[in-house]
Each structure stands twice: as structure tokens, then as C-alpha cells.
Amino acid sequence: MNTLLRRLVVSNSRSFRPVSMVTSMKNTYLNTRSLSSLSDALTEEIMEESSKDEIDSEFLDIKKEIAKTFTIKDMEGQSKVELKRKFKAETITVSFDCQDEEEDGELPDFESDDTEVESEESKSVYNFEVVVAKGAEDGDKLHFHCIAGDTITIRNISYVPRGVELNNEDMYNGPVVEYLAEPLRDAFTEYLSERNIDDDMAFFILSYSRHKEQKEYELWMKNVFEFVEK
């Protein structure tokens, strides 16, 4: 075999790769590039979100005020927050989820004479629950489902006898409060207000939910980043 032919054979044998090997190398490259891209995107997002970490002084003030009456239970990595207090012979629990947010769009004024009616900008509201238990926490209860917005809105109220679990599907959940007579609605609102569940509580739930959502989002990104980098 002449020298030129021998060189061509050697060169071709070195450049040849089985199809399976080429596919494996390609997948490894793509996976490495994908991981790098995700890590970079997470790093950029973490830095951007961390720069927003400015705590509103109003939030700190209302948190301090609420903490005078309620104990606040907030576990890192969990979305639910719980407040608890004693009032006379009652145990009162307020709970909300920082991700349980809704859009509260207001209906336009159809009585307006204008041909064009501008709809009000929708606002974010948060659902929360209040449990008023007589005596210990396993006593008879009133279970309020509410909305925290500019003010507190009560959706419905269920009566839960001792020994019955909350949110029992077989239980009567009570009427829709919106359809109750106005004096009765006002009386229920005053009942909660006497227990410090009022407009200040609504503002606290709104502020705390947004603050916690931001904290948990940043923690989630850091955990995902560490997972990807392992």
C-alpha cells in the first residue's frame, strides 16, 4: 500500500464514529447547553428580584399592630399563614394562603347616561378563613369564608358542632351572606370587628400575602438553581 493511500485510510478511521456515539455526544452537548442556559436565566432572575427587596414601612407598621393581638405562624417554604388569639372564652384562628389571589372586577355603572362606559380597573383580593371556637379549638365553631380587599367581605358562614371537621362536605355551609338582610350582614361584620378582624386585618392580609409570595418565589428560584447545579 503506497504512503498516500495509507494516510487516507488512517485519517478516515480516526474521523469515523458509530451513529450511536454521535447521537450520545450530541445529546450530551445539548443537555449541557440547556442546563447552562437555565442556570444563567435563574441567576439573572434571582439578581433582578433581589434588587426589589424593599419592605414597605406601612407593611411593617401593620404587622407590628396585628402582632399585638395575634400570634403569627409563618413557615418558610409553605404558602399558608395562620394567626391565632384568645378572646374571652373563644379561640380565634385566621388563615390565608399567599397564592389564593383573585381579581375583583367591579361592574360598570349601567345607570350612566354616557354612551361609553369605562370599566373599573380590577383589583387583587385574597381569600381567607376565620374560625371562632367556643372554649378549646375542638369546641363548637363558626367558620367564616371571607375576602380581603379594601374592606372585609364575608362570603358565607357555617356552623360546625363539636367533633365535626371543618369543610365537611356533608355539612350545610350556611347561606350566601350577600343575600342576607342588610342589618344581619352588618351584625356579622361587627361581630368580626369586635374580634379585631376588620379593615386593618384586610390590609394586613393583602400586604403580608404579597410580601410572602415574593419571599417564597425567591426561595423557590434558589432551590431550583441549586438543584440544576448539582
Disulfide bonds with the S-S distance in Angstrom:
none
